[in-house]
Amino acid sequence: MGRKRKSGPRYANGNRKAPQKAYNKTKKGLRLRVNANKLRKELGLKVGDSRDAAHYKGSSTKGRPMSRSKNRSRRDSLKIRRKG
């Protein structure tokens, strides 16, 4: 027998909706969302714009506009690494 497959609605990026909604309510999720929305506002990016707000490496508050496809393909390179 194989693993049981999960079902349920997903967002366009593949995240399942129920766990993502719960994560967005946590302190960390809320902080990320607030910073992302603040940066979009500072850069003047409207809903439906062809560009994303791309954060500078290691920063959650500063960034630049970048095309969606380029920004979303470089997701792994931007993760903030913990010192340890």
C-alpha positions as CSV (number, residue, x, y, z in Angstrom):
1,M,0.0,0.0,0.0
2,G,1.2,3.4,-0.9
3,R,0.9,6.6,1.1
4,K,-2.5,8.2,1.4
5,R,-2.8,11.2,-0.9
6,K,-3.8,14.5,0.5
7,S,-6.8,16.3,-1.1
8,G,-8.2,19.7,-0.9
9,P,-8.0,23.1,-2.5
10,R,-4.7,24.6,-3.4
11,Y,-3.4,28.1,-4.2
12,A,-1.7,28.7,-7.6
13,N,1.8,28.2,-6.0
14,G,0.8,24.6,-4.9
15,N,0.3,25.4,-1.2
16,R,-2.8,23.9,0.4
17,K,-5.2,26.5,1.6
18,A,-6.1,25.3,5.1
19,P,-2.5,25.0,6.4
20,Q,-1.5,28.3,4.6
21,K,-4.3,30.2,6.3
22,A,-3.3,28.8,9.7
23,Y,0.4,29.8,9.0
24,N,-0.6,33.3,7.9
25,K,-2.1,33.8,11.4
26,T,1.0,33.0,13.3
27,K,3.4,35.7,14.4
28,K,6.0,34.9,11.8
29,G,3.5,34.5,9.0
30,L,1.8,37.7,9.9
31,R,5.1,39.6,10.0
32,L,6.1,38.2,6.5
33,R,2.7,39.2,5.1
34,V,2.8,42.7,6.5
35,N,6.3,43.4,5.3
36,A,5.5,42.0,1.8
37,N,2.4,44.3,1.5
38,K,4.3,47.3,2.8
39,L,7.1,46.8,0.2
40,R,4.5,46.4,-2.6
41,K,3.0,49.7,-1.5
42,E,6.3,51.5,-1.3
43,L,7.2,50.3,-4.8
44,G,3.8,51.3,-6.2
45,L,2.9,47.9,-7.4
46,K,-0.8,47.5,-8.0
47,V,-2.9,44.3,-7.9
48,G,-2.5,42.6,-11.3
49,D,0.8,44.2,-12.0
50,S,3.2,42.0,-14.1
51,R,5.9,42.6,-11.6
52,D,6.6,41.3,-8.1
53,A,8.3,43.0,-5.1
54,A,11.6,41.2,-5.0
55,H,13.4,41.5,-1.7
56,Y,17.1,42.1,-1.5
57,K,19.0,39.1,-0.1
58,G,18.7,38.9,3.7
59,S,16.2,41.8,3.9
60,S,12.5,41.6,4.6
61,T,11.8,45.4,4.3
62,K,13.8,46.6,1.2
63,G,13.6,45.5,-2.4
64,R,13.0,46.3,-6.0
65,P,10.3,45.5,-8.7
66,M,11.1,42.4,-10.7
67,S,9.2,40.3,-13.2
68,R,7.1,37.6,-11.6
69,S,8.8,34.7,-13.5
70,K,12.4,35.8,-12.6
71,N,11.5,36.5,-8.9
72,R,9.6,33.2,-8.4
73,S,12.4,31.1,-10.0
74,R,15.0,32.4,-7.6
75,R,13.2,31.4,-4.4
76,D,15.9,29.1,-3.0
77,S,18.7,31.6,-3.4
78,L,16.9,34.1,-1.2
79,K,16.3,32.0,1.9
80,I,17.9,33.6,5.0
81,R,20.3,31.1,6.5
82,R,20.7,30.8,10.2
83,K,24.1,31.1,11.8
84,G,25.0,27.9,13.5
